[in-house]
Amino acid sequence: MAEPLKNSFGPEIPERLSRMILEVHPAFPVAQFMEQVLHGYEPLELMPRARHIAKVLRETLPSDYAEATRILIESSGPRPQSAEGDGGMATFFYLPHTTFIGSYGADDFETSIEANYHFTKLFTAEFSIRPLLIHHQARTVEKLRTWATDDNVHVRRLVSEGTRPRLPWAPRLPEFQRDPTPVLELLELLKDDPELYVRRSVANNLNDIGKDNPDQLIDTAKHWMKDAHHERKWVIKHALRFAIKAGNPEALAVLGFSNDSPITVENTVIPADAHIGGSVLIQFDVVNPSDQPHTANIDFQIHYIKSNGKSSAKVFKLKSTTLYANERLTAKKRVSLEEMTTRKHFPGEHRVDALINGQVHPIGIFQLSK
């Protein structure tokens, strides 16, 4: 079992933070800060710990927000390095700093925008930039437009990651969910960024946009596909993954998958019975009976029984390929039926479908029991 994230954010974090602040602000009340921070600290998870530290910082730093932020900036060191590479969990040291900016800086645009620029180079300001996007949308977007060509990769990534309408762990941006045009204009500047780190963020942002505005997702993907090189094609494919899973025919067409291809499904292998805690092997042949090659996006879905007795389909990705004349391909995957925090299994009849270019091919049923 993975170690909880909060274990990497123990009392040593506020202790180190207080020492760094004291070096540039001798009046900082270290003892008071530590006493308040450690009170009730242990049971808190990662994000609540960061919010708690930020709250105590607000109470122990100068009451003037701009002055307090200046102290945090001046006391910050270089971007941390970890054994895994550029930062890893080590960069989370600055989570209280960005939480402070996001929680208390919405009324001071100039101070907060520059603080976000500074701290995103050390960690990420994808959370703390969002209050500025909500309260000062036009000014923030204009600043982000200039940052899209910044020399620092973490600044460029902030432009796309901070504007994601459905960023995980963060409040949504309803204005951009209604009209993503300002975000799309920023993504246009970043779609061919030299760093995969940025391009992946661009793809995730466009994927978010597609959940609320599928037409704009498809239009953008079609536009970007014109004269697209390998790296941009990857961005488009990654951005379309939710739409592809949903079997959107326009999304499939952008990637060259026709929903009227002659490809068929044969020789299905599904056990009649399975048990919670075990696994199930799904196997089937995909056949191109024609004398012409055809591209195939091959997935399958299991209709899991829910607690209320109804079913909900989950799609499993397999592969995308080209089947040549009369070619046959065996597709298979073993699916765990172990209980997980993200999925609880219930007894009952579970239908299975192959999905070929978004087209549903029923291939069998297994009875799940305890």
VEXDREN-2710 file (C-alpha; in Angstrom, 1 decimal):
% VEXDREN-2710
k/r/px/py/pz
1/MET/0.0/0.0/0.0
2/ALA/1.3/3.4/-0.9
3/GLU/2.4/5.7/1.9
4/PRO/-0.1/8.6/2.6
5/LEU/1.1/11.8/1.1
6/LYS/0.7/13.6/4.4
7/ASN/3.6/11.5/5.7
8/SER/5.9/13.6/3.5
9/PHE/4.5/16.7/5.0
10/GLY/5.2/16.2/8.7
11/PRO/6.2/18.8/11.5
12/GLU/9.6/19.2/9.8
13/ILE/7.9/21.2/7.0
14/PRO/6.6/24.1/9.2
15/GLU/9.8/24.0/11.3
16/ARG/11.9/24.5/8.1
17/LEU/9.5/27.2/6.9
18/SER/9.8/29.1/10.1
19/ARG/13.6/29.0/10.0
20/MET/13.6/30.4/6.5
21/ILE/11.2/33.2/7.3
22/LEU/13.3/34.1/10.4
23/GLU/16.4/34.7/8.3
24/VAL/14.7/37.5/6.4
25/HIS/12.2/38.6/9.0
26/PRO/13.8/38.6/12.5
27/ALA/10.6/39.6/14.2
28/PHE/8.8/36.4/13.1
29/PRO/7.3/34.8/16.2
30/VAL/8.6/31.3/15.7
31/ALA/7.4/29.8/19.0
32/GLN/3.9/31.1/18.5
33/PHE/3.8/29.9/14.9
34/MET/5.0/26.4/15.7
35/GLU/2.6/26.1/18.7
36/GLN/-0.4/27.1/16.5
37/VAL/0.6/25.0/13.6
38/LEU/1.2/21.8/15.5
39/HIS/-2.1/22.1/17.4
40/GLY/-4.4/19.7/15.6
41/TYR/-1.9/19.0/12.9
42/GLU/-1.5/15.3/13.1
43/PRO/-4.9/14.0/12.0
44/LEU/-5.0/16.4/9.0
45/GLU/-4.4/15.2/5.4
46/LEU/-2.0/16.9/3.0
47/MET/-4.2/19.7/1.6
48/PRO/-5.8/20.5/5.0
49/ARG/-2.3/20.7/6.5
50/ALA/-1.2/23.2/3.8
51/ARG/-4.4/25.3/4.5
52/HIS/-3.8/25.2/8.2
53/ILE/-0.2/26.4/7.8
54/ALA/-1.3/29.2/5.5
55/LYS/-3.9/30.3/8.1
56/VAL/-1.3/30.4/10.8
57/LEU/1.1/32.4/8.5
58/ARG/-1.7/34.9/8.0
59/GLU/-1.9/35.3/11.8
60/THR/1.8/35.5/12.5
61/LEU/3.2/37.4/9.5
62/PRO/2.6/41.2/9.1
63/SER/-1.1/42.0/8.6
64/ASP/-0.4/43.8/5.3
65/TYR/-0.8/41.2/2.6
66/ALA/1.8/42.6/0.3
67/GLU/4.4/42.8/3.0
68/ALA/3.7/39.3/4.2
69/THR/4.0/38.0/0.6
70/ARG/7.3/39.8/0.1
71/ILE/8.6/38.0/3.1
72/LEU/7.5/34.6/1.8
73/ILE/9.1/35.4/-1.6
74/GLU/12.4/36.6/0.0
75/SER/12.6/33.6/2.3
76/SER/12.1/31.0/-0.5
77/GLY/15.1/29.1/-1.7
78/PRO/15.8/27.4/-5.1
79/ARG/13.5/24.8/-6.6
80/PRO/14.0/21.6/-4.5
81/GLN/15.5/18.5/-6.2
82/SER/14.6/14.9/-5.3
83/ALA/16.1/11.5/-6.1
84/GLU/13.4/11.0/-8.7
85/GLY/14.3/14.1/-10.7
86/ASP/13.1/17.6/-10.8
87/GLY/11.3/18.1/-7.5
88/GLY/8.9/15.3/-6.9
89/MET/7.3/15.5/-3.4
90/ALA/10.2/17.9/-2.4
91/THR/8.5/20.8/-4.2
92/PHE/5.4/20.4/-2.0
93/PHE/7.3/22.3/0.6
94/TYR/5.9/25.4/-1.2
95/LEU/2.3/24.3/-1.0
96/PRO/1.5/26.5/2.0
97/HIS/3.0/29.4/0.2
98/THR/0.8/29.1/-2.8
99/THR/-2.2/28.3/-0.5
100/PHE/-1.5/31.5/1.3
101/ILE/-1.6/33.4/-2.0
102/GLY/-4.7/31.7/-3.2
103/SER/-6.5/32.1/0.1
104/TYR/-5.7/35.8/0.8
105/GLY/-4.5/37.5/-2.4
106/ALA/-7.6/37.9/-4.6
107/ASP/-7.9/41.6/-3.7
108/ASP/-4.3/42.5/-4.5
109/PHE/-3.8/41.5/-8.2
110/GLU/-0.3/42.9/-8.7
111/THR/1.2/41.3/-5.6
112/SER/-0.5/38.0/-6.2
113/ILE/0.2/37.7/-9.9
114/GLU/3.9/38.3/-9.3
115/ALA/3.9/35.9/-6.4
116/ASN/2.3/33.2/-8.6
117/TYR/5.0/33.8/-11.2
118/HIS/7.7/33.3/-8.6
119/PHE/6.3/30.3/-6.8
120/THR/5.3/28.4/-9.9
121/LYS/9.0/28.1/-10.7
122/LEU/9.5/26.4/-7.3
123/PHE/6.4/24.3/-7.2
124/THR/3.2/25.1/-9.1
125/ALA/0.7/27.9/-8.9
126/GLU/-2.0/26.1/-10.7
127/PHE/-4.3/26.3/-7.7
128/SER/-3.4/29.8/-6.4
129/ILE/-3.8/31.4/-9.9
130/ARG/-7.5/30.4/-10.0
131/PRO/-8.9/33.1/-7.6
132/LEU/-7.3/35.7/-9.9
133/LEU/-8.9/34.1/-12.9
134/ILE/-12.3/34.3/-11.1
135/HIS/-12.0/37.8/-9.8
136/HIS/-9.7/39.4/-12.5
137/GLN/-10.3/37.2/-15.5
138/ALA/-9.3/39.7/-18.3
139/ARG/-6.1/40.9/-16.5
140/THR/-5.0/37.4/-15.6
141/VAL/-5.6/36.0/-19.1
142/GLU/-3.6/38.9/-20.6
143/LYS/-0.7/38.2/-18.2
144/LEU/-0.9/34.5/-19.0
145/ARG/-0.7/35.3/-22.7
146/THR/2.8/36.9/-22.1
147/TRP/3.8/33.9/-19.9
148/ALA/3.1/31.5/-22.8
149/THR/6.5/32.4/-24.3
150/ASP/8.4/32.6/-21.0
151/ASP/11.8/30.9/-20.9
152/ASN/10.8/28.9/-17.8
153/VAL/9.0/25.6/-18.5
154/HIS/7.1/25.8/-15.2
155/VAL/5.7/29.2/-16.1
156/ARG/4.5/28.1/-19.5
157/ARG/2.9/25.0/-18.0
158/LEU/1.0/27.2/-15.5
159/VAL/-0.6/29.0/-18.5
160/SER/-2.4/25.8/-19.5
161/GLU/-2.7/23.9/-16.2
162/GLY/-4.0/26.9/-14.2
163/THR/-6.8/27.5/-16.7
164/ARG/-8.1/24.0/-16.8
165/PRO/-11.9/24.3/-16.3
166/ARG/-12.0/21.0/-14.3
167/LEU/-8.5/20.9/-12.7
168/PRO/-8.5/18.1/-10.1
169/TRP/-8.3/19.1/-6.4
170/ALA/-9.3/22.7/-7.4
171/PRO/-12.6/24.7/-7.7
172/ARG/-13.9/24.6/-11.3
173/LEU/-13.8/27.7/-13.5
174/PRO/-17.5/28.1/-14.5
175/GLU/-16.9/31.1/-16.8
176/PHE/-14.5/28.9/-18.8
177/GLN/-16.9/26.0/-18.7
178/ARG/-19.5/28.2/-20.3
179/ASP/-17.2/29.8/-22.8
180/PRO/-13.7/28.3/-23.2
181/THR/-12.6/30.8/-25.9
182/PRO/-10.0/32.6/-23.8
183/VAL/-8.5/29.3/-22.8
184/LEU/-8.4/28.0/-26.3
185/GLU/-6.5/31.1/-27.4
186/LEU/-3.9/30.4/-24.8
187/LEU/-3.6/26.7/-25.7
188/GLU/-3.1/27.7/-29.3
189/LEU/0.1/29.4/-28.2
190/LEU/1.3/26.3/-26.4
191/LYS/0.2/23.3/-28.5
192/ASP/3.7/23.0/-30.1
193/ASP/5.7/23.8/-27.0
194/PRO/9.1/22.1/-27.0
195/GLU/8.5/20.4/-23.7
196/LEU/6.2/17.3/-23.3
197/TYR/5.5/18.6/-19.7
198/VAL/3.7/21.5/-21.2
199/ARG/2.1/19.7/-24.1
200/ARG/0.6/17.1/-21.8
201/SER/-1.0/19.9/-19.8
202/VAL/-2.4/21.4/-23.0
203/ALA/-3.9/18.0/-23.9
204/ASN/-5.4/17.7/-20.4
205/ASN/-6.9/21.2/-20.6
206/LEU/-8.5/20.5/-24.0
207/ASN/-9.8/17.2/-22.7
208/ASP/-11.5/19.1/-19.8
209/ILE/-13.0/21.6/-22.3
210/GLY/-14.5/18.8/-24.3
211/LYS/-16.5/17.5/-21.3
212/ASP/-18.5/20.8/-21.3
213/ASN/-18.0/21.9/-24.9
214/PRO/-17.7/18.8/-27.2
215/ASP/-18.2/20.8/-30.4
216/GLN/-15.3/23.1/-29.6
217/LEU/-13.1/20.2/-28.7
218/ILE/-13.7/18.6/-32.1
219/ASP/-13.3/21.9/-34.0
220/THR/-10.0/22.5/-32.3
221/ALA/-8.8/19.0/-32.9
222/LYS/-9.6/19.2/-36.6
223/HIS/-7.8/22.6/-36.8
224/TRP/-4.7/21.3/-35.0
225/MET/-4.6/18.1/-37.1
226/LYS/-3.9/20.1/-40.3
227/ASP/-0.2/19.7/-41.1
228/ALA/0.3/18.2/-37.6
229/HIS/3.7/16.7/-36.7
230/HIS/4.1/13.6/-34.5
231/GLU/4.2/15.6/-31.2
232/ARG/1.1/17.5/-32.0
233/LYS/-0.8/14.4/-33.1
234/TRP/0.0/13.0/-29.6
235/VAL/-1.5/16.1/-28.0
236/ILE/-4.7/15.7/-30.1
237/LYS/-5.0/12.0/-29.3
238/HIS/-4.5/12.6/-25.6
239/ALA/-7.0/15.4/-25.6
240/LEU/-9.6/13.3/-27.3
241/ARG/-9.3/10.3/-24.9
242/PHE/-12.6/11.0/-23.0
243/ALA/-14.5/11.5/-26.3
244/ILE/-12.9/8.4/-27.7
245/LYS/-13.9/6.4/-24.7
246/ALA/-17.5/7.7/-25.1
247/GLY/-17.4/6.5/-28.7
248/ASN/-17.8/10.0/-30.2
249/PRO/-17.8/9.3/-33.9
250/GLU/-16.4/12.8/-34.8
251/ALA/-13.5/12.3/-32.4
252/LEU/-12.8/8.9/-33.8
253/ALA/-12.9/10.4/-37.3
254/VAL/-10.3/13.0/-36.4
255/LEU/-7.9/10.2/-35.6
256/GLY/-8.8/8.3/-38.8
257/PHE/-11.2/5.7/-37.4
258/SER/-14.3/5.1/-39.5
259/ASN/-17.5/4.0/-37.7
260/ASP/-18.7/2.2/-40.9
261/SER/-15.7/-0.1/-41.4
262/PRO/-16.3/-3.8/-42.2
263/ILE/-14.3/-5.0/-39.2
264/THR/-16.1/-7.8/-37.3
265/VAL/-15.7/-9.5/-33.9
266/GLU/-15.4/-13.3/-33.6
267/ASN/-14.3/-16.1/-31.3
268/THR/-15.2/-14.4/-28.0
269/VAL/-13.9/-16.0/-24.8
270/ILE/-15.6/-15.0/-21.6
271/PRO/-16.1/-17.2/-18.5
272/ALA/-19.7/-17.9/-17.5
273/ASP/-19.0/-17.3/-13.8
274/ALA/-16.6/-15.1/-11.9
275/HIS/-16.1/-14.3/-8.2
276/ILE/-15.5/-11.0/-6.4
277/GLY/-11.9/-10.9/-5.4
278/GLY/-10.8/-12.9/-8.4
279/SER/-10.4/-11.8/-12.1
280/VAL/-11.9/-12.3/-15.5
281/LEU/-10.3/-12.8/-18.8
282/ILE/-11.9/-11.0/-21.8
283/GLN/-10.7/-12.2/-25.2
284/PHE/-12.0/-11.8/-28.7
285/ASP/-10.7/-11.8/-32.3
286/VAL/-11.0/-8.7/-34.5
287/VAL/-11.2/-9.5/-38.2
288/ASN/-10.9/-7.4/-41.3
289/PRO/-12.8/-9.5/-44.0
290/SER/-12.2/-7.1/-46.8
291/ASP/-9.4/-6.8/-49.3
292/GLN/-8.5/-3.3/-48.2
293/PRO/-6.7/-2.2/-45.0
294/HIS/-8.8/-0.5/-42.3
295/THR/-7.8/1.3/-39.1
296/ALA/-9.3/0.0/-35.8
297/ASN/-9.6/1.5/-32.4
298/ILE/-10.2/-1.6/-30.2
299/ASP/-11.6/-1.3/-26.7
300/PHE/-14.2/-3.1/-24.6
301/GLN/-16.6/-2.2/-21.8
302/ILE/-18.0/-4.1/-18.8
303/HIS/-21.4/-3.1/-17.5
304/TYR/-20.7/-3.2/-13.8
305/ILE/-23.7/-3.8/-11.5
306/LYS/-24.1/-0.9/-8.9
307/SER/-25.6/-1.1/-5.4
308/ASN/-29.0/-0.2/-6.7
309/GLY/-29.0/-3.1/-9.2
310/LYS/-28.6/-0.9/-12.2
311/SER/-25.5/-1.1/-14.4
312/SER/-22.8/1.4/-15.4
313/ALA/-20.3/0.8/-18.2
314/LYS/-16.6/1.2/-17.8
315/VAL/-14.4/1.3/-20.9
316/PHE/-11.0/-0.5/-21.0
317/LYS/-8.5/0.6/-23.6
318/LEU/-6.8/-2.0/-25.7
319/LYS/-5.0/-0.8/-28.8
320/SER/-5.2/1.2/-32.0
321/THR/-3.9/-0.5/-35.1
322/THR/-4.3/-1.1/-38.9
323/LEU/-5.8/-4.4/-40.0
324/TYR/-4.7/-5.4/-43.4
325/ALA/-6.7/-7.5/-45.9
326/ASN/-8.2/-10.5/-44.3
327/GLU/-6.1/-10.0/-41.2
328/ARG/-7.1/-11.4/-37.8
329/LEU/-6.0/-10.0/-34.4
330/THR/-6.6/-11.5/-31.0
331/ALA/-7.4/-8.9/-28.3
332/LYS/-7.4/-9.8/-24.6
333/LYS/-7.1/-8.4/-21.1
334/ARG/-7.4/-9.8/-17.6
335/VAL/-9.5/-7.6/-15.4
336/SER/-9.2/-7.7/-11.7
337/LEU/-12.3/-8.1/-9.6
338/GLU/-10.6/-7.2/-6.3
339/GLU/-12.3/-4.6/-4.1
340/MET/-10.8/-1.2/-4.5
341/THR/-11.4/2.3/-3.1
342/THR/-12.4/3.4/-6.6
343/ARG/-14.7/0.5/-7.3
344/LYS/-16.9/-1.8/-5.2
345/HIS/-18.2/-4.9/-6.9
346/PHE/-21.7/-6.3/-6.6
347/PRO/-23.1/-9.7/-7.6
348/GLY/-25.1/-10.0/-10.7
349/GLU/-25.1/-10.3/-14.5
350/HIS/-22.3/-8.3/-16.1
351/ARG/-22.6/-7.7/-19.8
352/VAL/-19.4/-7.2/-21.9
353/ASP/-19.2/-5.4/-25.3
354/ALA/-16.3/-5.0/-27.7
355/LEU/-16.0/-1.5/-29.0
356/ILE/-14.5/-1.2/-32.5
357/ASN/-14.2/2.4/-33.7
358/GLY/-16.9/3.3/-31.2
359/GLN/-19.3/0.7/-32.5
360/VAL/-20.8/-1.6/-29.9
361/HIS/-20.4/-5.4/-30.4
362/PRO/-22.0/-7.4/-27.6
363/ILE/-19.7/-10.3/-26.9
364/GLY/-21.0/-12.1/-23.7
365/ILE/-22.1/-12.1/-20.1
366/PHE/-20.5/-13.3/-16.9
367/GLN/-22.3/-13.9/-13.6
368/LEU/-20.4/-12.3/-10.8
369/SER/-20.9/-13.9/-7.3
370/LYS/-19.3/-13.5/-3.9
END
